[in-house]
Amino acid sequence: VQLQAFGGGLVQPGGSLRLSCTTSGHTISRNSVGWFRQTPGKERTFVAAMRWVNSIPSYADSVKGRFTISRDNAGNTWYLQMNNLKPEDTAVYYCAASGMSTTSPRTSSWSSWGQGTQVTVSS
């Protein structure tokens, strides 16, 4: 496994979670990093991404103003801070990395994937 995602869990509506993604000892090309999510029976969809060099983010409309993608300057770790969570945010969240400079919402643009972490928003 090249990427490992952490931080999922069960949270009440309106709550917050912070997901982390890190490499697992392998050198990967990560000019851009991102987060996607997937629910059963549906395609994996874009959540957020940013280019590593300038940290300028891009977000899906459904999470703008609630989620924040960021990175750790000291190492190969990036984060997804999720605030004001809603039941419709429930999904398995995957981190991704690309050797290209991209914030593309297409899964085909991303070459490395984490194993996924479950986020459940429910009262």
Contact map, one row per residue, 1 for C-alpha under 8 A:
111100000000000000000001000000000000000000000000000000000000000000000000000000000000000000000000000000000000000001100000000
111100000000000000000011110100000000000000000000000000000000000000000000000000000000000000000000000000000000000111000000000
111110000000000000001111000000000000000000000000000000000000000000000000000000000000000000000011000000000000000111100000000
111111000000000000001111000000000000000000000000000000000000000000000000000000000000000000000010000000000000000001110000000
001111100000000000111100000000000000000000000000000000000000000000000000000000000000000000000110000000000000000001111000000
000111110000000000111000000000000000000000000000000000000000000000000000000000000000000000000000000000000000000000001000000
000011111000000011110000000000000000000000000000000000000000000000000000000000000000000000000000000000000000000000001000000
000001111100000011100000000000000000000000000000000000000000000000000000000000000000000000001000000000000000000000001111000
000000111110000010000000000000000000000000000000000000000000000000000000000000000000000000000000000000000000000000001111000
000000011111000000000000000000000000000000000000000000000000000000000000000000000000000000000000000000000000000000000011110
000000001111101110000000000000000000000000000000000000000000000000000000000000000000100000000000000000000000000000000011111
000000000111111000000000000000000000000000000000000000000000000000000000000000000000100000000000000000000000000000000000111
000000000011111000000000000000000000000000000000000000000000000000000000000000000001111000000000000000000000000000000000111
000000000001111100000000000000000000000000000000000000000000000000000000000000000011110000000000000000000000000000000000000
000000000011111110000000000000000000000000000000000000000000000000000000000000000011100000000000000000000000000000000000000
000000000010011111000000000000000000000000000000000000000000000000000000000000001111100000000000000000000000000000000000000
000000111010001111100000000000000000000000000000000000000000000000000000000000001110000000000000000000000000000000000000000
000000110000000111110000000000000000000000000000000000000000000000000000000000111100000000000000000000000000000000000000000
000011110000000011111000000000000000000000000000000000000000000000000000000000111100000000000000000000000000000000000000000
000011100000000001111100000000000000000000000000000000000000000000000000000011110000000000000000000000000000000000000000000
001111000000000000111110000000000000000000000000000000000000000000000000000011100000000000000010000000000000000001000000000
001110000000000000011111000000000000000000000000000000000000000000000000000111000000000000000000000000000000000000000000000
011100000000000000001111111100000000000000000000000000000000000000000000000110000000000000000000000000000000000000000000000
111100000000000000000111110000000000000000000000000000000000000000000000000000000000000000000000000000000000000000000000000
010000000000000000000011111000000000000000000000000000000000000000000000000000000000000000000000000000000000000000000000000
010000000000000000000011111100000000000000000000000000000000000000000000000000000000000000000000000000000000000000000000000
000000000000000000000010111110000000000000000000000000000000000000000000000000000000000000000000000000000000000000000000000
010000000000000000000010011111000000000000000000000000000000000000000000000000000000000000000000001000000000000100000000000
000000000000000000000000001111100000000000000000000000000000000000000000000000000000000000000000111000000000000000000000000
000000000000000000000000000111111000000000000000000100000000000000000000000000000000000000000000111100000000000000000000000
000000000000000000000000000011111000000000000000001110000000000000000000000000000000000000000000111111000000000000000000000
000000000000000000000000000001111100000000000000111100000000000000000000000000000000000000000000111111100000000000000000000
000000000000000000000000000001111110000000000000111100000000000000000000000001000000000000000011110000100000000000000000000
000000000000000000000000000000011111000000000011110000000000000000001000000000000000000000000011100000100000000000000000000
000000000000000000000000000000001111100000000111100000000000000000000000000000010000000000001111000000000000000000000000000
000000000000000000000000000000000111110000011111000000000000000000000000000000000000000000001111000000000000000000000000000
000000000000000000000000000000000011111000011110000000000000000000000000000000000000000000111100000000000000000000000000000
000000000000000000000000000000000001111101111000000000000000000000000000000000000000000000111000000000000000000000000000000
000000000000000000000000000000000000111111110000000000000000000000000000000000000000000001110000000000000000000000000000000
000000000000000000000000000000000000011111000000000000000000000000000000000000000000000000000000000000000000000000000000000
000000000000000000000000000000000000001111100000000000000000000000000000000000000000000000000000000000000000000000000000000
000000000000000000000000000000000000011111110000000000000000000000000000000000000000000000000000000000000000000000000000000
000000000000000000000000000000000000011011111000000000000000000000000000000000000000000000000000000000000000000000000000000
000000000000000000000000000000000001111001111100000000000000000000000000000000000000000000000000000000000010000000000000000
000000000000000000000000000000000001110000111110000000000000000000000000000000000000000000000000000000001110000000000000000
000000000000000000000000000000000011100000011111000000000011000000000000000000000000000000000000000000001110000000000000000
000000000000000000000000000000000111100000001111100000000011001000000000000000000000000000000000000000001000000000000000000
000000000000000000000000000000000111000000000111110000001111000000011000000000000000000000000000000000100000000000000000000
000000000000000000000000000000011110000000000011111000001110000000001000000000000000000000000000000000110000000000000000000
000000000000000000000000000000011100000000000001111101111100000000001100000000000000000000000000000001100000000000000000000
000000000000000000000000000000111000000000000000111111111000000000000000000000000000000000000000000011100000000000000000000
000000000000000000000000000001111000000000000000011111100000000000000010000000000000000000000000000000000000000000000000000
000000000000000000000000000000100000000000000000001111100000000000000000000000000000000000000000000000000000000000000000000
000000000000000000000000000000000000000000000000011111110000000000000000000000000000000000000000000000000000000000000000000
000000000000000000000000000000000000000000000000011111111000000000000110000000000000000000000000000000000000000000000000000
000000000000000000000000000000000000000000000000011001111100000000000000000000000000000000000000000000000000000000000000000
000000000000000000000000000000000000000000000001111000111110000000001000000000000000000000000000000000100000000000000000000
000000000000000000000000000000000000000000000001110000011111000000000000000000000000000000000000000000100000000000000000000
000000000000000000000000000000000000000000000111100000001111101100000000000000000000000000000000000000000000000000000000000
000000000000000000000000000000000000000000000111000000000111111100000000000000000000000000000000000000000000000000000000000
000000000000000000000000000000000000000000000000000000000011111100000000000000000000000000000000000000000000000000000000000
000000000000000000000000000000000000000000000000000000000001111100000000000000000000000000000000000000000000000000000000000
000000000000000000000000000000000000000000000010000000000011111111100000000000000000000000000000000000000000000000000000000
000000000000000000000000000000000000000000000000000000000011111111100000000000000000000000000000000000000000000000000000000
000000000000000000000000000000000000000000000000000000000000001111110000000000000000000000000000000000000000000000000000000
000000000000000000000000000000000000000000000000000000000000001111110000000000000111100000000000000000000000000000000000000
000000000000000000000000000000000000000000000000000000000000001111111000000000011110000000000000000000000000000000000000000
000000000000000000000000000000000000000000000001000000000000000011111100000000111100000000000000000000000000000000000000000
000000000000000000000000000000000100000000000001110000001000000000111110000001111000000000000000000000000000000000000000000
000000000000000000000000000000000000000000000000010000100000000000011111000001110000000000000000000000000000000000000000000
000000000000000000000000000000000000000000000000000100100000000000001111100111100000000000000000000000000000000000000000000
000000000000000000000000000000000000000000000000000000000000000000000111111111000000000000000000000000000000000000000000000
000000000000000000000000000000000000000000000000000000000000000000000011111100000000000000000000000000000000000000000000000
000000000000000000000000000000000000000000000000000000000000000000000001111100000000000000000000000000000000000000000000000
000000000000000000000000000000000000000000000000000000000000000000000001111110000000000000000000000000000000000000000000000
000000000000000000000110000000000000000000000000000000000000000000000011111111000000000000000000000000000000000000000000000
000000000000000000011110000000000000000000000000000000000000000000000011001111100000000000000000000000000000000000000000000
000000000000000000011100000000001000000000000000000000000000000000001111000111110000000000000000000000000000000000000000000
000000000000000001111000000000000000000000000000000000000000000000011110000011111000000000000000000000000000000000000000000
000000000000000001110000000000000010000000000000000000000000000000111100000001111100000000000000000000000000000000000000000
000000000000000111100000000000000000000000000000000000000000000000111000000000111110000000000000000000000000000000000000000
000000000000000111100000000000000000000000000000000000000000000001110000000000011111100000000000000000000000000000000000000
000000000000011110000000000000000000000000000000000000000000000001100000000000001111100000000000000000000000000000000000000
000000000000111100000000000000000000000000000000000000000000000001000000000000000111110000000000000000000000000000000000000
000000000011111100000000000000000000000000000000000000000000000001000000000000000111111010000000000000000000000000000000100
000000000000110000000000000000000000000000000000000000000000000000000000000000000001111111000000000000000000000000000000100
000000000000100000000000000000000000000000000000000000000000000000000000000000000000111111000000000000000000000000000001110
000000000000000000000000000000000000000000000000000000000000000000000000000000000000011111000000000000000000000000000000100
000000000000000000000000000000000000000000000000000000000000000000000000000000000000111111100000000000000000000000000011100
000000000000000000000000000000000000001000000000000000000000000000000000000000000000011111110000000000000000000000000111100
000000000000000000000000000000000000111000000000000000000000000000000000000000000000000011111000000000000000000000000111000
000000000000000000000000000000000000111000000000000000000000000000000000000000000000000001111100000000000000000000011110000
000000010000000000000000000000000011110000000000000000000000000000000000000000000000000000111110000000000000000000011110000
000010000000000000000000000000000011100000000000000000000000000000000000000000000000000000011111000000000000000011111000000
001110000000000000001000000000001111000000000000000000000000000000000000000000000000000000001111100000000000000011110000000
001000000000000000000000000000001111000000000000000000000000000000000000000000000000000000000111110000000000011111000000000
000000000000000000000000000011111100000000000000000000000000000000000000000000000000000000000011111000000000011110000000000
000000000000000000000000000011111000000000000000000000000000000000000000000000000000000000000001111111000000111100000000000
000000000000000000000000000111110000000000000000000000000000000000000000000000000000000000000000111110000000011000000000000
000000000000000000000000000001110000000000000000000000000000000000000000000000000000000000000000011111000000000000000000000
000000000000000000000000000000110000000000000000001000000000000000000000000000000000000000000000011111100000000000000000000
000000000000000000000000000000110000000000000000011000000000000000000000000000000000000000000000010111110000100000000000000
000000000000000000000000000000011100000000000001111000001100000000000000000000000000000000000000000011111000000000000000000
000000000000000000000000000000000000000000000000100000000000000000000000000000000000000000000000000001111110100000000000000
000000000000000000000000000000000000000000001110000000000000000000000000000000000000000000000000000000111110100000000000000
000000000000000000000000000000000000000000001100000000000000000000000000000000000000000000000000000000011111110000000000000
000000000000000000000000000000000000000000011100000000000000000000000000000000000000000000000000000000011111110000000000000
000000000000000000000000000000000000000000000000000000000000000000000000000000000000000000000000000000000111111000000000000
000000000000000000000000000000000000000000000000000000000000000000000000000000000000000000000000010001011111111000000000000
000000000000000000000000000000000000000000000000000000000000000000000000000000000000000000000001111000000111111110000000000
000000000000000000000000000000000000000000000000000000000000000000000000000000000000000000000001111000000001111110000000000
011000000000000000000000000100000000000000000000000000000000000000000000000000000000000000000001110000000000011111000000000
011000000000000000000000000000000000000000000000000000000000000000000000000000000000000000000111100000000000011111100000000
111110000000000000001000000000000000000000000000000000000000000000000000000000000000000000000111000000000000000111110000000
101110000000000000000000000000000000000000000000000000000000000000000000000000000000000000000110000000000000000011111000000
000110000000000000000000000000000000000000000000000000000000000000000000000000000000000000011110000000000000000001111100000
000011111000000000000000000000000000000000000000000000000000000000000000000000000000000000011100000000000000000000111110000
000000011000000000000000000000000000000000000000000000000000000000000000000000000000000001111000000000000000000000011111000
000000011110000000000000000000000000000000000000000000000000000000000000000000000000000011111000000000000000000000001111100
000000011110000000000000000000000000000000000000000000000000000000000000000000000000001011100000000000000000000000000111110
000000000111100000000000000000000000000000000000000000000000000000000000000000000000111111000000000000000000000000000011111
000000000111100000000000000000000000000000000000000000000000000000000000000000000000001000000000000000000000000000000001111
000000000011100000000000000000000000000000000000000000000000000000000000000000000000000000000000000000000000000000000000111
